[in-house]
């Protein structure tokens, strides 16, 4: 059952912090964080040894077929019938003899029967399968030509239910073979893979790895708890009886599925297309799954003959039919022998079908457990590499469930250890709560926070304990602890220092917005722990570096600056759109104070001895506010605004990008852009004569002050467009009430009427010279103005 943090998640997390505090001390309450949602585990990932084949199993030789035992008539008469089943339990060494049918009075079908296949919880059967699809149609194949195809990845059905088995016999010899799941916890294989008189008898240890793909075991492995083979194989090594049935220690088939099995009359087989997949010893060190398909040639009561390409190591491979109409796959035989002209396998006949069905059906199913492991150091780490108490720290790992049931919730605790042996007694860095992990999925466990002040300075190994509270019953508890090989330095706080800064090109070279600007600096960390992440900003100053007035270019994000390090920095960035003129360049590190430092006075450098000169190329664009209306009046925050009017390019060239902004002004005599009214309008380009209709852009009033204000529209405030005339870039309207209801008494109180005042108007104005002429300070310029009084009341001086 899945266990989610739903609407009651806050209550659950509070309860968990109390539990964690009980186990780990009071600091645990602030350290417990929630893991991310579990991820499907089907992608190939390197990592934990539980998902890879150890090197000692590479190139293990394919299991050998022993010679048939030659018996006298008297010896043969003393043996049980060849179809009787010999059962062996490796844990105790016990053997017992059972009849072929566990249910003697079963009504048998004479012609054919089949047990269905299943895709398990991971279905659908062939969705997203990268690799061959089992054949359901005839192909012409010559047995002398190798037509085997490598299947990779193997996580699709049916490939994931076919597995490599590693075998150990009483004489300690190790061998490899193939097999396939036929239900939740049974695999079918060759008899000589489970019993070999030449190697001392019954297999003492068998590991089944479903879907093995090279060194990668996507579904981990299962182990044998009981083995069955017919007396005809155990006592006589008769090839007609070379098959075995193995009971596993877990219900892996419920997750990944299984192949069905079936029998047909002898005359059914000739010319039928069949599939065969297994692990040949002559390819990929015996670790690659290979598939081929071809026709059956003939059959006897006990043996099926075919011309499907095989090799040693594929003993135990399923030989199956695929029925496309029903999407069913049935094992018809177990591959056992190869020859130059014809290969063969032990056929599932009526007796064997019922033996397999009866005895597998009577086995009690094993218990299902979770099995939590670290998913490998490729998916774990920490940053920064050195840290001080209270500084930001991030540590993470991935936890996978290779068991056969969903885990309960558990805690992953991260520790700082003086050695590589991680224990609960080591200082705790932080903890992550994982609500659940389903079988063969993984979860990202990330902890971020201030590094605990309780951990003194020194060198530590960072490790983690999965299910540190022992809340989950697992198949194995010996794979829950891991650590990173790179040590963590816990030292004094970091201290960022900008040793110097520079830029190019400098004045007298003129730069326009968008031109490339080279910025360089020397970043130093004089502290005892890493600094980062933080921003390195580039500013333009009008006051020689005393103030920072405008952003010069895109800031740089510095992820980490290691302790006692000195790192040159250089970047080429486009110059931001800033007004024309000369500037001093200032560089500032960590202005928002993301990094806690003992000394902030060396985080800034002013580039002296040179200046940046910005001169925009003149354009022929001329942006103008032709009309503007703003309503309703009054209007309240959150209410929709009715914007009307037009902004037009009345020049002869394209404008390029610019913003149309809407501002409120407290000053009702000489308006200033003092607070935004609503969202601005971004314009990519206006061609000559083209206009923007403001009514096409519905807007909502921001949270503004309450009162009577001037409201206006302002074009290109940040001066992205260089125009000859910018006097037509704005228009303000008086008397607009924002967040205030109209009151005649308030309007009239303390005010004189308009006809009692003078009315001064600047009727016209001009100056000379103008751009492109340049004037230095102190040069003479001419100014004309016509000032009028439109009231009968004189102005005074």
C-alpha positions in Angstrom: 0.0 0.0 0.0 1.3 3.5 -0.8 1.6 5.9 2.1 1.4 9.5 1.0 1.6 12.8 2.8 -1.8 14.1 2.0 -3.9 16.8 3.6 -2.7 15.6 7.0 1.0 15.8 6.0 1.8 18.7 8.4 0.5 16.8 11.4 2.5 13.7 10.3 5.7 15.7 9.8 5.3 17.3 13.2 4.9 13.8 14.8 7.9 12.6 12.9 10.1 15.4 14.1 9.1 14.5 17.7 10.0 10.9 17.0 13.3 12.0 15.5 14.1 14.2 18.4 13.5 11.3 20.7 16.0 9.2 18.7 18.6 11.8 17.8 18.4 14.6 20.3 16.7 18.0 20.3 18.5 19.4 17.2 16.8 16.7 15.1 13.5 18.7 15.1 14.9 21.4 12.8 16.9 18.9 10.7 14.1 16.6 9.5 13.1 17.2 5.9 10.8 15.4 3.4 12.2 13.4 0.5 11.0 13.9 -3.1 8.5 11.5 -4.7 9.8 8.1 -5.7 11.0 7.7 -9.3 10.6 4.7 -11.6 13.7 2.5 -11.5 13.7 1.2 -15.1 16.5 3.5 -16.4 19.9 1.9 -16.4 21.9 3.2 -13.5 25.3 2.3 -12.2 25.8 2.2 -8.5 25.2 -0.2 -5.7 26.8 -3.7 -5.9 23.3 -5.1 -5.4 22.6 -4.0 -8.9 25.8 -5.2 -10.6 27.5 -8.5 -11.1 30.7 -8.8 -9.1 33.9 -9.3 -11.1 34.5 -12.9 -9.8 31.3 -13.9 -11.8 32.5 -12.4 -15.1 33.2 -15.1 -17.6 32.0 -18.0 -15.3 32.0 -21.1 -17.6 28.7 -22.5 -18.9 27.5 -25.5 -17.0 28.6 -28.8 -18.5 26.3 -31.6 -19.4 27.3 -34.8 -17.6 27.5 -38.1 -19.4 24.5 -40.3 -19.4 24.7 -43.0 -16.7 24.8 -46.5 -18.1 22.7 -48.8 -16.0 22.2 -52.6 -15.9 18.7 -53.9 -16.1 18.8 -54.8 -12.4 20.0 -51.2 -11.4 17.4 -49.7 -13.6 14.6 -51.8 -12.0 15.7 -50.7 -8.5 15.2 -47.0 -9.4 12.0 -45.0 -9.1 10.1 -44.2 -12.3 11.9 -41.5 -14.3 9.0 -39.0 -14.1 8.9 -39.1 -10.3 10.2 -35.9 -8.7 13.3 -35.7 -6.5 13.1 -32.6 -4.1 16.2 -31.1 -2.6 16.5 -28.3 0.1 19.9 -26.7 0.0 19.6 -25.2 3.5 19.3 -28.7 5.2 20.6 -31.1 2.5 17.3 -33.0 2.8 16.0 -34.9 -0.3 12.7 -36.6 -0.8 10.9 -38.4 -3.6 7.4 -37.3 -4.8 5.1 -38.7 -7.4 4.7 -36.8 -10.7 1.2 -35.6 -9.7 0.6 -33.9 -6.4 -3.1 -34.4 -7.0 -3.5 -38.0 -8.3 -7.2 -37.7 -9.1 -6.9 -34.6 -11.2 -8.9 -34.8 -14.4 -6.3 -34.4 -17.2 -6.8 -33.0 -20.7 -5.6 -35.3 -23.4 -4.8 -32.9 -26.2 -3.3 -29.6 -24.8 -3.3 -27.2 -21.9 -1.6 -23.9 -21.0 -0.8 -21.8 -17.9 -1.0 -18.1 -18.8 1.8 -15.7 -18.8 1.8 -12.4 -16.9 3.5 -9.0 -17.2 3.4 -8.4 -13.5 3.0 -5.0 -11.9 5.5 -3.5 -14.4 3.5 -4.1 -17.6 2.5 -3.3 -20.3 4.1 -6.1 -22.2 6.0 -4.3 -24.9 5.5 -0.7 -24.2 8.7 1.3 -24.9 10.6 -1.9 -25.6 14.0 -1.1 -27.1 15.0 -4.4 -28.7 13.5 -7.3 -30.7 10.0 -8.5 -30.4 9.3 -12.2 -30.1 8.3 -13.8 -33.4 4.8 -14.9 -34.2 5.5 -15.5 -37.9 7.7 -17.7 -40.0 11.3 -16.8 -41.0 13.8 -18.6 -43.2 17.0 -19.2 -41.1 19.9 -21.5 -41.8 21.2 -23.1 -38.6 24.8 -22.5 -39.8 24.3 -18.7 -39.7 24.3 -17.0 -36.3 21.1 -15.0 -36.0 21.2 -14.3 -32.3 20.4 -10.7 -31.4 21.6 -8.9 -28.2 18.7 -7.6 -26.2 19.5 -4.3 -24.3 17.9 -2.8 -22.3 16.2 -5.8 -20.8 13.6 -4.1 -18.6 10.8 -4.7 -21.1 8.7 -7.9 -21.1 9.4 -10.7 -21.7 13.1 -10.1 -21.5 13.0 -9.1 -17.8 11.6 -12.5 -16.7 14.5 -14.5 -18.4 17.5 -14.6 -16.2 21.1 -15.7 -15.8 21.7 -18.2 -13.0 25.0 -18.6 -11.2 25.6 -22.0 -9.7 27.9 -23.5 -7.1 28.2 -27.3 -6.6 29.5 -29.4 -3.8 33.0 -29.5 -5.2 33.0 -25.6 -5.1 33.0 -25.3 -8.9 31.0 -22.4 -10.3 29.0 -22.4 -13.5 26.5 -20.3 -15.4 23.2 -21.2 -17.2 19.9 -19.6 -18.1 16.3 -19.9 -16.8 12.9 -18.2 -16.8 10.2 -17.3 -14.3 6.9 -19.3 -14.7 5.0 -17.8 -11.8 5.7 -15.4 -8.9 8.5 -17.5 -7.3 9.5 -20.4 -9.5 11.9 -20.7 -12.4 12.2 -23.4 -15.0 15.7 -24.5 -16.1 17.8 -27.5 -17.3 18.2 -30.5 -15.1 22.0 -30.3 -15.5 21.9 -26.8 -14.0 20.5 -28.1 -10.7 22.1 -31.6 -10.4 25.4 -32.7 -11.8 27.0 -36.1 -10.7 30.3 -34.8 -12.1 30.3 -31.8 -9.8 29.2 -33.7 -6.7 25.4 -33.7 -6.9 22.8 -31.1 -6.1 23.6 -27.4 -6.6 24.4 -25.9 -3.2 23.8 -22.3 -4.2 21.9 -20.7 -7.0 21.5 -17.0 -7.7 18.8 -16.0 -10.3 19.3 -12.5 -11.9 16.3 -11.6 -14.0 17.0 -9.4 -17.0 20.7 -9.3 -16.5 22.1 -6.7 -18.9 25.9 -6.9 -19.0 27.1 -6.1 -15.5 23.8 -4.4 -14.6 21.1 -6.3 -12.7 18.0 -4.0 -13.0 15.9 -6.2 -10.6 18.7 -7.4 -8.3 18.5 -11.2 -7.7 16.8 -14.0 -5.9 18.1 -17.2 -4.4 17.0 -20.8 -4.3 15.3 -22.4 -1.3 14.2 -25.7 -2.9 15.1 -27.5 -6.1 13.2 -30.3 -8.0 14.3 -32.5 -10.9 12.9 -35.8 -12.2 14.4 -39.1 -11.1 15.2 -39.9 -14.7 17.8 -37.0 -14.6 19.0 -37.3 -11.0 19.5 -41.1 -11.0 20.3 -41.7 -14.7 21.3 -38.4 -16.3 18.9 -39.3 -19.1 18.7 -36.4 -21.6 15.0 -37.1 -22.0 14.4 -35.9 -18.4 16.8 -32.9 -18.3 14.7 -30.3 -16.6 14.5 -28.7 -13.2 12.2 -26.5 -11.2 13.6 -24.0 -8.6 11.7 -22.4 -5.8 12.9 -18.8 -5.0 13.1 -16.9 -1.8 10.9 -14.0 -3.0 7.9 -13.2 -5.2 9.9 -11.4 -7.8 7.4 -12.5 -10.5 4.6 -10.5 -9.0 6.6 -7.4 -9.9 8.2 -8.2 -13.2 5.9 -11.0 -14.5 6.5 -14.5 -15.9 6.2 -16.7 -19.0 3.3 -19.2 -19.1 3.9 -22.9 -20.1 2.0 -25.3 -22.2 2.0 -28.6 -24.0 0.6 -29.7 -27.3 0.4 -33.0 -29.2 3.6 -34.2 -30.9 2.2 -33.4 -34.3 1.7 -29.7 -33.4 5.4 -28.7 -33.5 6.9 -29.3 -37.0 7.2 -25.9 -38.8 6.0 -23.8 -35.8 8.0 -20.7 -35.2 9.5 -20.6 -31.6 11.6 -18.1 -29.6 14.7 -18.8 -27.5 16.5 -16.3 -25.3 19.3 -16.9 -22.8 22.9 -16.1 -21.9 25.4 -17.7 -24.3 29.0 -18.2 -22.9 30.6 -17.2 -26.2 29.2 -13.6 -26.1 29.8 -10.7 -23.7 31.4 -12.8 -21.0 28.2 -14.7 -20.7 26.4 -11.6 -19.3 24.4 -10.5 -22.3 20.9 -11.7 -23.1 20.6 -13.0 -26.7 17.4 -13.9 -28.6 16.7 -15.8 -31.8 13.7 -17.3 -33.5 13.2 -20.2 -35.9 11.1 -23.2 -36.6 10.7 -26.5 -34.7 11.6 -29.5 -36.8 10.1 -32.4 -35.0 9.2 -33.7 -31.5 9.1 -36.9 -29.5 7.2 -37.5 -26.3 10.2 -36.1 -24.3 12.3 -33.9 -26.7 11.6 -30.9 -29.0 14.0 -30.4 -31.9 14.6 -27.0 -33.5 17.0 -25.0 -35.6 17.2 -21.9 -33.4 20.8 -20.7 -32.9 22.2 -21.3 -29.4 25.5 -21.8 -27.6 26.7 -23.2 -24.3 25.4 -21.1 -21.4 21.9 -21.1 -22.9 21.1 -24.4 -21.2 17.9 -23.8 -19.3 16.7 -21.1 -21.7 13.0 -21.0 -22.4 11.8 -22.1 -25.8 8.5 -20.4 -26.2 5.7 -19.6 -28.5 4.2 -16.1 -28.8 0.5 -15.9 -29.7 -0.2 -12.3 -30.9 -4.0 -12.6 -30.8 -4.0 -13.2 -27.1 -0.7 -11.6 -26.3 0.4 -14.8 -24.5 3.8 -16.4 -24.2 4.1 -20.1 -23.4 7.2 -22.1 -22.7 7.0 -25.3 -24.8 10.4 -26.7 -23.9 13.6 -26.0 -21.9 16.8 -25.8 -24.1 19.4 -28.4 -23.2 21.5 -29.5 -26.1 23.1 -28.3 -29.3 24.3 -30.1 -32.4 25.6 -29.2 -35.8 22.3 -29.8 -37.7 19.7 -29.7 -35.0 19.3 -28.3 -31.4 17.0 -29.7 -28.8 15.3 -29.1 -25.5 13.3 -31.1 -23.0 9.7 -30.8 -24.1 6.9 -30.0 -21.7 4.6 -33.0 -22.2 1.4 -33.7 -20.4 3.0 -35.4 -17.4 5.6 -32.6 -17.0 3.0 -29.9 -17.4 0.9 -31.4 -14.5 4.0 -32.0 -12.4 5.1 -28.4 -12.7 1.6 -27.1 -12.1 0.9 -29.3 -9.1 4.2 -28.9 -7.3 4.6 -25.2 -7.9 1.0 -24.6 -6.9 1.4 -26.4 -3.6 4.6 -24.5 -2.5 3.7 -21.9 0.2 4.6 -18.5 -1.2 7.5 -16.7 0.5 7.0 -13.6 2.6 7.4 -10.2 0.8 9.9 -7.8 2.3 11.3 -4.4 1.3 15.1 -4.2 0.8 16.5 -0.7 1.0 19.9 0.1 -0.5 21.9 3.1 -1.4 21.6 3.5 -5.2 25.3 4.2 -5.7 27.8 7.0 -5.2 27.2 8.3 -8.7 23.9 9.7 -7.2 25.3 11.0 -3.9 27.3 14.0 -2.8 27.6 17.1 -0.7 28.5 20.8 -1.3 30.4 22.9 -0.6 33.5 20.8 -0.1 34.4 22.7 3.1 32.0 24.4 5.4 31.7 26.4 8.6 29.2 26.2 11.4 25.9 27.9 10.3 26.9 28.1 6.6 24.5 26.6 4.0 25.2 22.9 3.3 23.6 20.4 0.9 24.0 16.6 1.1 22.1 14.0 -0.9 21.8 10.3 -1.8 19.3 8.1 -3.7 17.6 5.1 -1.9 16.3 2.2 -3.9 14.0 -0.6 -2.9 15.1 -3.9 -4.4 12.6 -5.9 -2.3 9.3 -7.2 -3.4 6.9 -5.0 -1.4 6.5 -1.3 -0.8 8.4 -0.1 2.2 7.0 1.7 5.3 8.1 5.2 6.0 11.7 5.6 7.2 14.4 8.1 8.0 17.7 8.6 6.2 20.1 10.2 8.6 23.3 12.0 7.3 26.4 11.9 9.6 29.9 13.4 9.9 32.3 10.7 10.9 36.0 11.0 11.8 36.5 7.6 10.0 34.8 5.6 7.3 32.8 3.6 9.7 29.4 5.4 9.9 27.4 4.8 13.1 24.4 6.4 14.7 26.8 7.8 17.4 28.5 10.0 14.7 27.3 13.7 14.8 24.1 14.1 12.8 24.1 16.6 9.9 20.5 16.3 9.0 17.7 13.8 8.3 15.2 13.1 5.5 11.9 11.4 6.0 10.8 9.0 3.1 7.1 8.2 3.2 7.4 5.0 1.1 9.4 3.4 -1.8 7.8 0.9 -4.1 9.7 -2.1 -5.4 12.4 -1.3 -8.0 11.9 2.4 -7.7 14.2 4.9 -6.1 13.8 8.2 -4.2 16.0 11.3 -4.1 17.0 12.2 -0.5 18.2 15.8 -0.3 18.9 17.7 2.9 19.8 21.4 2.8 20.3 23.7 5.7 22.8 25.5 8.0 25.7 23.2 9.0 25.2 22.2 12.6 27.2 24.3 15.2 27.6 21.1 17.3 30.1 19.6 14.9 33.6 21.0 15.7 36.2 22.0 13.1 38.1 19.1 11.6 38.1 16.6 8.7 35.1 14.2 8.4 33.6 11.6 6.1 30.0 12.2 5.2 27.9 9.1 5.4 24.2 8.1 5.7 22.2 5.4 7.4 19.0 4.2 5.6 16.1 3.4 7.9 18.2 4.6 10.9 15.2 4.0 13.2 14.8 0.3 12.1 11.2 1.0 11.1 11.3 -1.3 7.9 11.7 -5.1 8.1 14.0 -5.9 5.2 15.4 -8.9 3.3 18.9 -7.7 4.4 19.9 -5.1 7.0 23.5 -5.2 6.0 23.3 -2.8 3.0 21.8 0.3 4.7 25.0 2.3 5.3 27.2 4.1 2.8 29.7 7.0 2.8 31.5 9.2 0.3 35.2 8.8 -0.2 36.0 12.5 -0.4 36.4 14.1 3.1 34.6 17.2 4.2 36.5 20.0 5.8 34.7 21.8 8.6 36.6 25.0 9.2 36.4 28.7 10.0 33.8 30.8 8.0 34.5 31.7 4.4 35.7 35.2 3.4 35.3 36.4 -0.2 37.8 38.9 -1.5 38.0 40.6 -4.9 41.7 41.1 -5.4 41.4 43.1 -8.6 39.1 43.7 -11.5 39.5 44.8 -15.1 37.4 45.3 -18.3 38.0 45.9 -22.0 37.6 47.8 -24.2 37.9 51.2 -22.4 37.6 54.8 -23.4 38.2 56.3 -26.0 36.7 53.2 -27.6 32.9 53.7 -27.8 30.6 50.9 -26.9 26.9 50.6 -27.7 24.4 48.4 -25.8 24.8 44.8 -27.0 28.5 45.1 -27.8 30.8 42.5 -26.3 32.4 43.5 -23.0 35.3 41.6 -21.5 35.2 41.5 -17.7 37.8 39.8 -15.5 38.7 39.5 -11.8 40.6 37.5 -9.3 38.3 35.8 -6.7 39.8 34.8 -3.5 38.5 33.0 -0.4 40.7 33.7 2.6 38.5 31.8 5.0 38.7 28.3 6.3 35.6 26.9 4.5 34.0 27.0 1.0 31.9 30.0 0.0 29.0 29.7 -2.4 26.8 30.0 -4.1 26.9 33.8 -4.6 26.6 36.4 -7.3 29.4 38.4 -8.9 27.8 41.7 -10.2 29.1 44.3 -12.6 28.0 47.9 -12.1 28.4 51.2 -13.9 29.1 54.2 -11.6 28.6 57.9 -12.4 30.5 58.9 -9.3 33.9 57.2 -9.8 32.8 54.1 -7.9 31.3 55.9 -4.9 27.9 54.7 -5.9 26.6 51.9 -8.1 24.1 53.4 -10.4 23.3 50.9 -13.2 23.8 47.2 -13.9 26.5 47.0 -16.6 26.0 43.4 -17.7 24.5 40.1 -16.7 25.7 39.0 -13.3 27.7 35.7 -12.9 26.6 32.9 -10.6 29.6 31.5 -8.6 28.6 28.0 -7.4 31.5 27.5 -5.0 34.8 29.1 -4.1 36.9 26.6 -2.1 38.7 27.6 1.1 42.0 29.4 0.8 41.6 29.4 -2.9 42.4 32.1 -5.6 40.5 31.7 -8.8 40.9 33.9 -11.9 37.5 34.9 -13.4 36.8 36.1 -17.0 33.7 36.4 -19.1 32.5 38.0 -22.3 29.0 39.5 -22.0 26.9 41.9 -24.0 26.7 45.4 -22.6 23.3 46.2 -21.0 21.1 49.0 -22.3 22.4 51.9 -20.3 22.3 55.6 -21.1 25.1 57.3 -23.0 28.1 58.6 -21.1 31.3 57.7 -19.3 31.3 55.2 -16.4 33.6 53.8 -13.8 33.3 50.0 -13.6 32.6 48.4 -10.2 32.5 44.7 -9.4 30.7 43.5 -6.3 30.7 39.9 -4.8 27.7 38.6 -2.8 25.8 41.9 -2.5 22.6 40.0 -1.3 24.7 38.5 1.5 24.0 34.8 0.7 27.4 33.9 2.3 28.0 34.8 5.9 31.5 36.3 6.2 33.5 37.9 9.0 34.6 40.8 6.7 32.4 42.3 4.0 34.7 45.2 3.3 36.8 43.4 0.6 33.8 42.2 -1.5 34.0 45.2 -3.9 36.6 46.4 -6.3 36.6 49.7 -8.3 38.5 49.5 -11.6 40.7 52.6 -11.6 42.7 54.3 -14.3 40.2 53.8 -17.1 36.5 54.4 -17.9 33.8 52.8 -20.0 32.4 55.1 -22.7 28.9 54.3 -23.9 27.6 56.0 -27.1 24.5 54.7 -28.7 24.3 54.8 -32.5 21.7 57.2 -33.6 18.5 55.6 -35.0 15.8 57.1 -37.2 13.1 55.8 -34.9 10.9 58.3 -33.1 8.4 56.9 -30.5 5.5 59.2 -29.6 2.5 59.0 -27.3 -0.3 60.1 -29.6 -3.1 59.8 -27.1 -3.7 58.3 -23.6 -6.8 57.7 -21.4 -7.0 55.9 -18.1 -10.1 54.8 -16.3 -12.3 54.3 -14.5 -12.0 57.2 -12.0 -11.9 56.3 -9.2 -10.3 52.8 -9.5 -9.3 50.4 -6.8 -6.4 47.9 -6.5 -7.2 44.6 -8.2 -9.8 46.2 -10.4 -9.4 46.1 -14.2 -8.1 49.2 -15.9 -9.4 50.6 -19.1 -6.3 51.8 -21.1 -6.9 53.7 -24.3 -4.6 55.6 -26.7 -1.8 54.9 -29.1 1.9 54.8 -29.2 3.3 55.2 -32.7 6.7 55.2 -34.4 6.6 58.5 -36.3 10.3 58.1 -37.4 11.7 56.5 -40.5 13.5 53.5 -39.0 12.6 50.4 -36.9 12.6 50.9 -33.2 13.9 47.6 -31.9 12.7 46.4 -28.4 11.4 48.8 -25.7 8.9 49.0 -22.8 5.7 51.0 -22.4 5.2 51.7 -18.7 2.3 53.1 -16.6 3.2 55.3 -13.7 1.6 57.3 -10.9 3.0 60.6 -9.6 2.6 62.3 -6.2 3.7 65.6 -7.7 0.7 67.0 -9.6 2.6 70.0 -10.9 5.7 68.4 -12.4 4.9 64.7 -12.7 7.6 62.1 -12.0 7.5 58.3 -12.4 7.2 57.5 -8.7 5.1 54.2 -8.5 4.0 51.6 -11.0 0.3 51.4 -11.7 0.2 48.0 -13.5 2.1 45.6 -15.7 4.2 47.1 -18.5 3.9 46.3 -22.2 7.0 44.8 -23.9 7.3 45.7 -27.6 9.6 43.7 -29.8 9.7 46.2 -32.6 7.7 49.0 -34.2 8.2 49.7 -37.9 7.8 53.2 -39.2 4.2 54.3 -39.0 3.2 51.3 -37.0 1.2 51.9 -33.7 0.4 50.0 -30.5 -3.2 50.3 -29.4 -3.2 50.3 -25.6 -6.8 49.0 -25.4 -5.5 45.7 -26.7 -3.7 45.1 -23.3 -6.1 44.7 -20.4 -4.4 45.4 -17.1 -5.2 45.3 -13.4 -4.3 48.0 -10.9 -1.5 47.2 -8.5 -1.6 47.8 -4.8 -1.0 51.6 -5.0 -1.2 54.5 -2.5 -4.7 56.0 -1.9 -5.3 59.6 -3.0 -5.6 61.8 -6.0 -2.6 61.5 -8.4 -1.4 62.1 -11.8 -1.3 59.0 -14.0 0.7 58.6 -17.1 2.3 56.5 -19.8 6.1 56.5 -20.3 7.9 55.0 -23.3 11.4 53.6 -23.2 12.4 54.8 -19.7 15.5 52.7 -19.7 16.6 54.2 -23.0 16.9 51.2 -25.2 16.0 53.2 -28.3 18.3 56.1 -29.2 16.0 58.9 -30.6 16.5 62.4 -31.7 13.4 63.6 -29.9 12.3 62.0 -26.6 10.0 64.8 -25.5 7.0 62.9 -26.9 7.7 59.7 -25.0 5.3 60.5 -22.1 1.9 61.9 -21.3 0.4 62.4 -17.8 -3.2 63.1 -16.7 -4.2 64.8 -13.5 -7.0 64.2 -11.1 -7.2 60.5 -10.9 -8.4 58.9 -7.7 -6.7 55.7 -6.8 -8.2 53.6 -4.0 -10.2 56.7 -2.9 -13.9 57.6 -3.2 -14.7 61.1 -4.6 -15.8 63.7 -2.0 -16.6 67.3 -3.0 -15.9 68.5 0.5 -12.5 67.0 0.5 -11.7 68.5 -2.9 -12.8 72.0 -2.0 -11.5 72.2 1.6 -8.6 74.7 2.0 -8.3 75.4 -1.8 -8.8 78.6 -3.8 -10.7 78.7 -7.1 -8.8 78.5 -10.3 -9.8 82.1 -11.4 -8.0 83.6 -8.4 -4.5 82.3 -9.5 -2.1 83.2 -12.3 -1.4 80.5 -15.0 2.2 80.3 -16.2 2.8 78.4 -19.4 6.0 77.7 -21.3 4.6 78.1 -24.8 7.8 77.1 -26.7 11.5 76.3 -26.1 14.6 75.4 -28.2 18.4 75.1 -27.8 21.5 75.0 -30.0 23.7 73.1 -30.9 22.3 69.6 -30.7 23.3 66.0 -31.6 25.4 65.1 -33.5 27.5 68.1 -32.3 29.3 67.4 -29.0 29.7 70.1 -26.3 32.3 69.9 -23.5 31.5 71.5 -20.2 31.9 75.3 -20.3 31.1 75.6 -24.0 28.5 78.3 -25.0 25.0 77.1 -25.9 21.9 79.1 -26.9 18.5 78.6 -25.3 15.2 80.2 -26.4 11.9 80.1 -24.5 8.5 81.8 -24.7 6.7 82.1 -21.3 3.1 83.2 -21.2 0.6 84.0 -18.4 -2.9 82.7 -19.4 -4.7 84.4 -16.4 -5.6 88.0 -15.8 -3.9 87.7 -12.4 -0.2 88.8 -12.5 2.5 86.3 -11.5 4.9 88.4 -9.6 8.6 87.7 -9.9 
